[in-house]
Amino acid sequence: MTQTAEAAPLIPRESLFGNPSRASAQISPDGEWLAWLAPDNGVLNVWMAPVDDPDAAKVMTKATDRPIRQYFWAPDGRSLLYIQDKGGDENFLLYGIDIASGNERTLTDFENTRVMLIGGSDRIKDKVLVGLNNRDARFHDVYMLDLNSGELTQMIENNGYAGFVADDNLDVRLALRPNAEGGMDFFRVVENEVEAEPFGNTTLEDSLTTSPAGFTTDGKTLYWLDSRGRNTGALVAMDVETGETRMVAENAKADIGGTIRDKETGEVEAYSVNYLKNEWTALDPEVKASLDFLEANLEGEFGIGSRTDDDTKWIVGNDPVVGPSKSYLYDRTDNTLTELYVTRPELVGAPLQPMHTLELKSRDGLTLPSYLTLPPGSDSDGDGKPDQAVPMVLFVHGGPWARDGYGFNPYHQWLANRGYAVLSVNYRGSTGFGKDFINASNLEWSKAMHDDLIDATQWAIDEGIAHKDKVAIMGGSYGGYATLVGLTYTPETFACGVDIVGPSNLETLLSTIPPYWAPVIAQFHERMGNPETPEGKQLLIDASPLYKADRITKPLLIGQGANDPRVNQAESDQIVDAMKEKGIPVTYVLYPDEGHGFAKPENNIAFNAVTENFLATCLGGRAEPIGDTVGASTAEIVEGADFVQGLSEAIK
């Protein structure tokens, strides 16, 4: 008998969305220390241990509320650095911990300021270049930061540039400024003075697929990811003195992705291309031998998270897709892999399901790289199609200038375990597949971009994967917007929707974006609609679900962070108000201490508890009871507790 989804063990939400046991391992530049993220009193903090004695770990940071999610070693290895915001406001400050003394200090101690890292060096190890927008919230001035004394020295006052590129001497060499065509102009910088005339530029069509990618150590070669004159972003090397370029790598289906650089010269030794899956190509024989060794000894996907200065040791993350990810110490000299930890050991042996890669077709002929996960036991012959149609969740990625990828996905595994097929589609506008694919989405919000999602849904119905009347649409940010579009523009297609921090009114969205996005606002206007012109404003109105809220006939669940700087709370408030005015049921969950997404595990688990019981109410899948998850979070059920099974009881 084939094991059915109903017979498979229910994977606890905590196992998928609670704190990992450990994550994000990094090795110190000298190879003496390991660091990673792990809970301390229930909150993710940075830990450190000798590389030869991981069990002697000690916690280095003191976060007690929001988890630390991003950290890195200082180039000199004397300190650990991390960034943190307050309540999800995305005003990230930089903090440093001296590893010898354990003393911590705020390295960018300013109010309403967002730090960005502009440059680091393999030779000048005690300093980095940072950008700070404490003078003018729209623009990041360039500062030299001494990591050990904390001294900040201003190098460039920025009054209009979107970014800068530095070399290994920590000299700023390039400045990027938006132009009237929706692209970027590129300027040389000499002794911290930006030249008056640009030496190159992009228009809108190449703006998301062309950018400088860093200098070699000697500063003589500048690498580019460049789609000018072609469709996909190629890796190109430019001679800085002559301007001559040579092709390093290109791929017809996808942009060049990551690179491995020589630690001494900065020259590219390998590059990756991610079409349906991520694949590495080595240019250096020794790196090729290492990548071949990892390919032969690891199941599924792998990536290099950290390297020592002498490049003899790598931290390698392994994603087996149907198991929890692991982290290894790879000794390139001895050719040995030492397992450091399993990220979520509670998932070992859980009924995790394979992810199937797909190439779907849009109605106008575009190929849509997509991913499908099926409920356990539903596909007895393993051909990627269930034995009979099942309920489905169309899970839409945010951005929209981002992408879905192959690998372990907690949302896919969670929803599949509850009895749903889960389909994620790289609709037009998704990045990584060339500029033509991105530009096919220009001014197509709610139109061709949404048609791609409808076409993929219809494919799943036609192929016998999904029940026609049991398809939900769900996503965050742009995925939340797509959910609202799905329930307003195609109200009969979906049985229900889950909108997480999604905008409902594109005009108000563009008027409330963070000030530091000002340099790229012209690109938003060109791709979405310009509210400063009558035609553009009408485009935004026509593509805004708020104005069609009265068309909603199916259940809707909304989750929102009160401090979201990208999609303000008003975006959710106003569509909830419009639905209430029309007497249309809606369930609205608000988090007063979150921003663009839910960073705290207890908040994320609470929303997912509501979500799976909402989906069970609408589609009939399985659900773990809500229990005390909502009470253990900061969730406020603003509207509609009665529309989700068990929610009214859970909040009494």
C-alpha positions in Angstrom: 0.0 0.0 0.0 1.2 3.5 -0.8 1.5 5.6 2.2 -1.0 8.4 1.9 -0.6 12.0 3.1 -3.1 11.3 5.9 -0.9 8.4 7.2 2.3 10.4 7.1 3.4 11.8 10.5 2.4 15.5 11.0 5.7 17.5 11.0 5.4 20.0 13.9 5.5 23.6 12.9 8.2 24.2 15.5 10.5 21.8 13.6 10.2 23.8 10.4 9.9 27.3 11.6 11.4 27.4 15.2 15.0 28.3 15.9 17.6 26.1 14.1 20.0 24.2 16.4 22.8 26.0 14.6 23.1 27.9 11.4 25.3 30.1 9.2 28.7 28.7 10.3 31.8 30.8 9.4 35.5 30.2 9.9 37.8 33.0 11.1 40.3 34.3 8.5 43.2 32.6 10.3 41.3 29.3 10.6 41.5 29.2 14.4 37.9 29.8 15.3 34.4 28.8 14.2 31.3 30.9 14.7 27.6 30.2 14.1 24.1 31.3 15.0 22.3 29.4 17.7 19.7 30.1 20.3 20.5 31.5 23.7 17.5 31.7 25.9 15.3 31.2 22.9 16.9 34.0 20.7 19.4 33.5 17.9 22.8 34.8 18.9 26.4 34.5 17.7 28.5 31.7 19.2 32.2 31.0 18.9 34.4 28.0 19.5 38.0 26.8 18.7 38.0 25.1 15.3 39.4 21.9 16.9 36.9 21.9 19.8 33.4 23.0 18.7 31.9 21.7 22.0 33.8 24.5 23.8 31.5 27.1 22.3 30.5 30.2 24.1 27.8 32.8 23.3 29.3 36.1 22.1 26.3 38.4 21.7 23.4 39.3 24.1 20.3 39.6 21.9 17.2 39.0 24.0 14.4 40.1 21.7 14.9 40.0 18.0 17.1 37.2 16.5 20.5 38.1 15.0 20.2 37.0 11.4 23.4 38.3 9.7 26.9 38.4 11.1 30.5 38.1 9.7 34.1 38.0 10.8 36.2 41.2 10.7 38.9 40.8 8.1 41.6 40.8 10.9 39.7 38.1 12.8 39.9 40.2 16.0 36.1 40.8 16.2 32.8 39.5 15.1 30.4 41.9 13.5 26.6 41.8 13.1 23.8 44.1 12.0 20.5 44.5 13.9 17.4 46.7 13.5 14.6 47.6 16.0 11.2 46.0 15.6 11.6 45.4 11.9 12.2 49.0 10.9 15.2 48.0 8.7 17.4 50.8 10.2 20.3 48.3 10.6 23.2 49.4 12.8 26.6 47.7 12.9 27.8 46.1 16.1 31.2 44.6 17.0 32.4 42.1 19.6 36.0 41.9 20.5 36.7 38.1 20.7 39.5 38.4 23.2 37.6 40.5 25.8 34.0 39.8 24.8 33.3 43.5 24.9 30.5 44.7 22.5 30.0 48.1 21.1 27.8 49.9 18.5 30.1 50.9 15.7 27.5 53.1 13.9 25.7 54.6 16.9 23.1 56.8 15.1 19.3 57.2 15.2 17.2 56.4 12.1 20.2 55.2 10.2 20.8 52.2 7.9 24.4 51.0 7.5 25.6 49.4 4.3 29.0 47.7 3.7 30.8 49.2 0.7 34.1 47.5 0.8 36.5 45.3 2.7 40.1 44.3 2.0 42.3 41.2 2.2 45.3 43.5 3.0 43.9 46.3 5.1 42.3 44.1 7.7 41.4 46.4 10.5 39.2 48.7 8.4 36.1 48.6 6.2 34.2 51.1 4.1 30.6 51.7 5.2 27.8 53.8 3.9 25.7 55.8 6.4 22.5 57.8 5.7 22.5 59.7 9.0 23.0 63.1 7.3 20.4 62.7 4.5 18.2 59.6 4.8 18.1 59.3 1.0 21.9 58.9 0.4 24.7 56.9 2.0 27.9 58.9 2.7 31.1 56.9 2.5 33.1 56.4 5.7 36.2 54.6 6.6 35.6 52.6 9.8 38.4 51.5 12.1 37.0 48.2 13.5 39.2 48.3 16.5 39.2 51.9 17.6 35.7 52.6 16.3 36.8 55.8 14.6 34.7 56.9 11.6 36.3 59.1 8.9 34.1 60.6 6.1 35.6 59.9 2.7 32.8 61.0 0.3 29.6 63.1 0.9 26.9 61.6 -1.3 24.3 63.8 -2.8 22.8 61.6 -5.5 24.6 58.3 -6.0 23.0 54.9 -5.6 26.2 53.0 -4.7 30.0 52.9 -4.8 32.6 50.2 -5.6 36.0 50.1 -3.8 39.2 48.1 -4.5 41.4 46.1 -2.2 43.2 49.3 -1.0 39.8 50.5 0.3 40.0 53.2 -2.4 36.6 54.1 -3.8 37.0 53.6 -7.6 33.4 53.7 -9.0 30.2 55.6 -8.3 26.8 54.6 -9.7 24.1 57.2 -10.3 20.5 56.7 -11.7 19.8 58.3 -15.1 16.7 59.5 -16.8 16.3 56.3 -18.8 15.8 54.2 -15.6 19.3 52.8 -15.7 22.6 53.7 -14.1 25.5 55.9 -15.1 29.0 54.7 -14.1 31.6 57.2 -12.9 35.3 56.9 -12.1 36.3 58.1 -8.6 39.8 59.5 -8.1 41.0 60.4 -4.6 37.4 60.5 -3.4 36.3 62.9 -6.1 33.7 61.6 -8.6 34.5 62.5 -12.2 32.0 64.8 -13.9 31.3 62.6 -16.9 30.3 58.9 -16.8 32.5 56.3 -18.6 29.5 54.0 -19.2 25.8 53.5 -18.6 22.8 51.3 -18.8 19.3 52.0 -19.8 16.2 50.5 -18.1 16.5 47.2 -20.1 19.9 46.3 -18.6 19.5 47.9 -15.2 18.9 44.7 -13.3 21.3 42.5 -15.2 24.4 44.8 -15.5 26.5 45.9 -12.6 30.2 46.1 -11.6 31.3 43.0 -9.7 34.6 44.0 -8.1 38.3 44.6 -8.8 41.2 42.2 -8.9 43.6 42.8 -6.0 46.0 44.8 -8.1 43.1 47.1 -9.2 43.9 46.6 -12.9 40.9 44.5 -13.8 37.2 45.3 -13.1 34.8 42.4 -13.4 31.2 43.1 -14.6 28.0 41.1 -14.8 27.0 42.5 -18.1 23.9 42.0 -20.4 24.6 44.9 -22.7 24.5 43.6 -26.3 23.1 40.2 -25.1 20.2 38.8 -23.2 21.7 37.1 -20.1 24.2 38.6 -17.8 27.7 37.5 -18.7 30.8 37.6 -16.6 33.1 40.1 -18.3 36.6 41.3 -17.3 37.5 44.9 -18.2 41.1 46.3 -18.4 40.7 49.5 -16.2 43.4 51.4 -18.1 42.3 50.7 -21.7 38.7 49.9 -21.2 39.0 46.7 -23.3 36.9 43.8 -22.2 37.1 40.0 -22.5 34.4 37.4 -22.0 35.0 35.1 -19.0 31.7 33.2 -19.0 28.1 33.3 -20.3 25.1 31.1 -20.4 22.2 31.2 -22.9 19.5 30.4 -20.3 20.5 32.2 -17.1 22.7 35.0 -15.8 26.0 34.2 -14.3 25.5 34.0 -10.5 28.2 33.7 -7.9 31.9 33.5 -8.2 34.9 32.0 -6.3 37.8 34.5 -6.4 41.5 33.8 -5.7 42.2 35.0 -2.2 45.5 36.6 -3.2 44.8 37.9 -6.7 41.1 38.4 -6.7 40.8 36.7 -10.1 37.8 34.5 -10.8 38.5 30.8 -10.2 34.9 29.5 -10.7 31.4 30.7 -11.4 27.9 29.5 -10.9 24.8 29.5 -13.1 21.4 28.9 -11.6 18.7 28.0 -14.1 16.6 25.2 -12.6 19.4 24.2 -10.3 22.7 25.8 -9.3 25.7 24.5 -11.2 29.4 25.4 -10.7 32.1 25.6 -13.5 35.7 25.9 -12.4 38.4 27.8 -14.3 41.2 26.9 -11.9 42.3 23.2 -11.8 42.7 23.1 -8.0 39.3 24.7 -7.4 37.9 22.2 -9.9 39.3 19.3 -7.9 37.7 20.7 -4.7 34.3 21.2 -6.3 34.5 17.7 -7.9 35.3 16.2 -4.5 32.3 18.0 -2.9 30.0 17.0 -5.7 31.0 13.3 -5.3 30.7 13.3 -1.5 27.5 15.3 -0.9 23.9 14.6 -1.8 21.9 17.5 -3.2 23.0 21.1 -3.3 26.1 22.6 -1.7 27.5 26.1 -1.2 30.7 27.6 0.2 29.9 29.8 3.1 33.3 30.9 4.4 37.0 30.5 3.5 40.3 31.0 5.4 42.8 33.6 4.2 45.1 30.8 3.0 42.1 29.1 1.3 43.0 25.7 2.8 39.7 25.4 4.8 36.1 26.0 3.6 32.8 26.0 5.5 30.5 24.1 3.2 26.7 24.0 3.6 24.9 21.0 2.2 21.2 20.9 1.3 20.0 17.4 0.6 16.5 18.7 -0.2 14.8 15.8 1.4 16.6 16.2 4.7 17.7 19.0 6.9 20.8 21.0 5.8 24.2 20.3 7.3 27.4 22.2 7.7 30.9 20.8 7.1 34.5 21.8 7.6 36.3 21.0 4.4 40.1 20.7 4.6 41.3 21.1 1.1 44.8 20.0 1.9 43.7 16.6 3.4 40.6 16.3 1.3 38.5 15.6 4.3 34.9 16.6 5.2 34.1 17.0 8.9 30.4 17.4 9.8 29.9 20.3 12.2 26.1 20.1 12.7 22.7 19.4 11.4 20.7 22.6 11.2 17.4 21.0 12.2 18.1 17.5 13.7 14.4 17.1 14.6 13.7 16.8 10.8 16.0 13.7 10.4 13.6 10.9 9.4 10.7 13.2 8.8 8.6 12.5 5.7 10.2 15.3 3.6 9.3 15.3 -0.1 11.4 15.8 -3.3 11.1 19.0 -5.2 10.4 18.6 -8.9 11.8 21.1 -11.5 9.5 22.2 -14.3 9.6 24.4 -17.4 6.0 25.7 -17.9 4.8 27.8 -20.8 3.0 31.1 -20.6 0.2 31.9 -23.0 2.6 34.1 -25.1 5.3 31.5 -25.2 7.7 32.4 -22.3 9.3 29.5 -20.4 8.6 29.8 -16.7 11.1 27.8 -14.6 9.0 26.4 -11.7 9.1 24.0 -8.7 6.5 21.5 -7.5 6.3 19.5 -4.3 3.7 16.9 -3.7 2.1 15.5 -0.6 3.7 12.3 0.9 2.4 9.1 -0.6 0.5 10.9 -3.4 2.9 10.0 -6.2 3.3 6.2 -6.1 5.4 6.0 -9.3 7.5 9.0 -8.6 6.8 10.7 -11.9 6.1 14.1 -10.4 2.4 13.8 -10.7 0.0 12.6 -8.0 -2.0 9.5 -8.6 -5.1 11.7 -8.3 -5.6 15.4 -8.1 -5.0 17.0 -4.7 -5.6 20.5 -3.3 -2.9 22.9 -4.2 -1.2 26.1 -2.9 0.3 28.4 -5.5 3.1 29.9 -3.5 4.3 33.2 -5.1 7.7 34.7 -4.4 8.2 38.3 -3.4 10.2 41.0 -5.2 9.0 40.8 -7.8 12.7 41.2 -8.9 13.8 38.0 -7.1 13.3 34.3 -7.8 12.4 30.9 -6.6 15.1 28.2 -6.5 15.7 24.6 -6.0 16.4 23.1 -2.5 14.9 22.5 0.9 12.0 24.9 1.3 10.2 24.9 4.7 7.0 26.3 3.2 6.9 23.6 0.5 7.6 20.9 3.0 5.1 22.2 5.5 2.2 22.6 3.0 3.0 19.3 1.3 2.9 17.6 4.7 -0.5 19.1 5.3 -1.8 17.4 2.1 -1.3 20.1 -0.6 0.6 20.2 -3.8 2.8 23.3 -3.7 3.7 25.1 -6.9 6.2 28.0 -7.1 6.5 29.8 -10.5 9.2 32.2 -11.7 6.8 34.5 -13.4 8.0 37.2 -15.8 10.0 39.8 -13.8 11.8 37.2 -11.9 15.6 37.7 -11.9 18.3 35.3 -13.0 16.9 34.4 -16.4 18.1 37.3 -18.5 16.9 40.8 -19.2 14.2 39.9 -21.7 12.4 37.9 -19.0 12.6 40.8 -16.6 11.5 43.4 -19.1 8.6 41.4 -20.2 7.0 42.4 -16.9 7.4 46.2 -17.4 4.0 47.9 -16.8 2.4 44.4 -16.6 1.5 44.4 -12.8 -1.9 42.6 -12.5 -1.7 41.8 -16.3 0.8 39.5 -18.0 2.6 38.9 -14.7 -0.6 37.6 -13.2 -1.4 35.7 -16.4 1.7 33.6 -15.8 0.4 32.5 -12.5 -3.0 31.7 -13.9 -1.4 29.8 -16.8 0.7 27.7 -14.3 -2.4 27.1 -12.2 -4.4 25.9 -15.3 -1.5 23.7 -16.2 -1.7 22.0 -12.8 -5.4 21.5 -13.2 -5.1 20.2 -16.7 -2.4 17.7 -15.7 -4.5 16.3 -12.9 -2.2 17.7 -10.2 -4.7 20.1 -8.6 -8.4 20.1 -7.9 -10.0 22.9 -9.9 -12.0 24.1 -6.9 -9.3 23.6 -4.3 -6.4 25.9 -5.2 -5.2 28.6 -2.8 -2.8 31.5 -3.7 -0.3 32.6 -1.0 2.8 34.8 -0.8 4.7 37.6 0.9 5.4 41.1 -0.4 4.9 41.0 -4.1 3.5 37.5 -3.5 1.0 39.1 -1.1 0.1 41.6 -3.8 -0.3 38.7 -6.3 -2.7 37.1 -3.8 -4.8 40.2 -3.7 -4.8 40.4 -7.5 -5.8 36.8 -7.7 -8.9 37.3 -5.5 -9.9 40.6 -7.2 -9.0 40.2 -10.9 -9.6 36.5 -11.2 -12.1 35.9 -8.3 -13.2 32.5 -9.4 -9.8 30.9 -9.9 -8.7 30.5 -6.3 -10.6 29.0 -3.3 -8.9 31.4 -0.9 -5.8 33.5 -0.4 -3.1 34.3 2.2 -1.5 37.8 1.8 1.6 38.4 3.9 2.8 42.1 3.9 1.4 42.6 0.4 0.6 46.1 -1.0 -3.0 46.8 -2.0 -2.6 50.2 -3.5 0.5 50.8 -5.8 0.1 54.6 -5.7 0.4 54.7 -1.9 3.1 52.0 -2.0 5.3 54.2 -4.1 4.6 57.3 -2.0 5.7 55.6 1.3 8.8 53.6 0.3 11.9 54.1 2.5 13.8 57.3 1.7 17.1 55.4 0.9 15.3 53.9 -2.1 15.0 57.4 -3.6 18.0 56.8 -6.0 16.1 54.0 -7.8 12.6 55.4 -7.7 12.8 56.2 -11.4 13.2 52.5 -12.2 10.0 51.7 -10.1 8.2 54.3 -12.1 9.3 52.9 -15.4 8.5 49.3 -14.5 5.3 49.9 -12.5 3.8 53.2 -13.6 4.8 56.8 -12.9 2.4 58.5 -10.5 3.6 61.9 -11.6 2.0 61.5 -15.1 -1.7 61.0 -15.7 -1.1 57.8 -17.7 1.2 56.4 -15.1 -1.1 57.2 -12.3 -4.0 55.5 -14.1 -1.8 52.4 -14.6 -1.1 52.2 -10.9 -4.8 52.6 -10.1 -5.8 50.0 -12.6 -3.3 47.5 -11.1 -4.3 48.2 -7.5 -6.5 45.5 -5.8 -7.8 48.1 -3.4 -10.1 49.5 -6.0 -11.6 46.1 -6.8 -12.0 44.9 -3.2 -15.8 44.5 -3.8 -15.0 41.7 -6.3 -13.6 39.4 -3.6 -15.8 36.5 -2.9 -13.4 34.0 -1.4 -11.8 33.8 2.1 -8.8 36.0 2.7 -6.2 35.9 5.4 -3.8 38.9 5.9 -0.6 39.1 8.0 1.1 42.5 8.5 4.0 43.9 10.5 3.2 47.3 12.1 6.7 48.6 11.5 7.1 47.6 7.9 9.1 50.3 6.1 8.5 48.9 2.6 4.8 48.0 2.7 3.3 50.2 5.3 0.6 48.9 7.6 -1.9 51.2 5.8 -1.6 48.8 2.7 -3.3 46.1 4.7 -5.5 48.4 6.8 -7.1 50.0 3.7 -8.1 46.8 2.0 -9.4 45.3 5.2 -11.5 48.5 5.7 -12.8 48.3 2.1 -13.8 44.7 2.6 -15.5 45.5 5.9 -17.4 48.3 4.2 -18.7 45.9 1.7 -19.5 43.2 4.3 -16.9 40.8 2.9 -15.3 38.5 5.5 -11.5 38.8 6.1 -9.1 37.7 8.8 -6.4 40.2 9.7 -3.4 39.4 11.9 -1.2 42.3 13.0 2.2 42.2 14.7 3.2 45.4 16.5 6.9 44.4 16.8 7.5 43.2 13.2 8.4 44.7 9.8 8.5 43.3 6.3 8.0 39.7 7.3 8.1 38.0 10.7 11.6 37.6 12.1 10.7 36.3 15.6 10.1 32.5 15.4 7.2 32.7 17.9 5.5 35.3 15.6 6.1 33.3 12.4 4.9 30.1 14.0 1.7 31.8 15.3 0.9 33.2 11.8 1.6 29.8 10.2 -0.6 28.1 12.8 -3.4 30.5 11.8 -2.6 29.9 8.1 -2.7 26.2 8.1 -6.0 26.2 10.0 -7.3 28.8 7.5 -6.3 26.5 4.6 -7.8 23.5 6.3 -11.1 25.4 6.7 -11.0 26.3 3.0 -9.3 23.4 1.3 -9.8 20.5 3.7 -6.2 19.7 4.4 -4.6 18.7 7.7 -3.6 21.1 10.4 -1.9 21.1 13.7 -4.2 22.8 16.2 -3.4 26.5 16.9 -3.0 25.7 20.6 -1.2 28.5 22.5 0.9 29.7 19.6 -1.1 33.0 19.2 -1.0 33.7 22.9 2.8 33.1 22.9 3.3 35.7 20.2 2.5 39.4 19.9 -0.2 38.7 17.3 -3.3 40.9 17.4 -6.3 39.4 15.7 -7.8 42.6 14.3 -10.6 41.0 12.3 -12.2 37.7 11.5 -11.2 35.2 14.2 -14.5 33.3 13.5 -13.4 32.5 9.9 -10.5 30.2 10.9 -11.1 26.9 12.6 -10.0 27.0 16.2 -8.9 30.7 16.2 -11.7 32.1 18.3 -11.1 29.4 21.0 -7.3 30.0 20.8 -7.6 33.7 21.7 -10.1 33.5 24.4 
